[in-house]
Amino acid sequence: KNQVEQSPQSLIILEGKNCTLQCNYTVSPFSNLRWYKQDTGRGPVSLTIMTFSENTKSNGRYTATLDADTKQSSLHITASQLSDSASYICVVSEQAGTALIFGKGTTLSVSS
Amino acid sequence: DAGVIQSPRHEVTEMGQEVTLRCKPISGHNSLFWYRQTMMRGLELLIYFNNNVPIDDSGMPEDRFSAKMPNASFSTLKIQPSEPRDSAVYFCASSLLQVGYTFGSGTRLTVV
């Protein structure tokens, strides 16, 4: 069964610190991998999207990496801000035209 | 563009009542997805449409759930009769060939 597993389940860091969130997947065939940010009470918003041929992509302070061989991805957040407090969801697309497979997310809390 | 528009934002209903959730996708998008999100299970795909045609409804939990997409600009998700375990946040998302995958703000459903 195609799955997307994320770790840690939750994380608390101090403002200004960096952090890295992990995503492992078993989805095959694989089309693309996305990271979403979901603020409380809102819908998920896309941060990055990578195809199997890409191994890194940045969006401001967010940098995603992908190793398609080991089926692992990470999301690195640099110089965290209070507004980074949210749930971060790793999402894998099996193939173009199909729906997405979601991880359960990592809840990040940034404190001052 | 106003994005994916869902209504209502919040719905509280009594067990046994019919509930109808509404979604207006982004103009020009040809795929529409209905998801349910709970703390325990995260985001789960219920059903998705390509060009107004239901493609995969294997995620619809029971016959009490039904979805329609009468035209490219409107979809409904209906629960009849509703039960307390249906309480969740229901998201609609739309995309164009897996590009520009955008979520609505969700409908928080509480069945008492």
Interface residues (C-beta under 8 A of the other chain):
Chain A: S31 N32 R34 G41 R42 G43 P44 V45 S46 I89 S93 A96 G97 T98 A99 L100 F102 G103 K104 G105
Chain B: V4 S31 F33 R41 G42 L43 E44 L45 Y48 N50 D56 F91 A93 L97 Q98 Y101 T102 F103 G104 S105 G106 R108
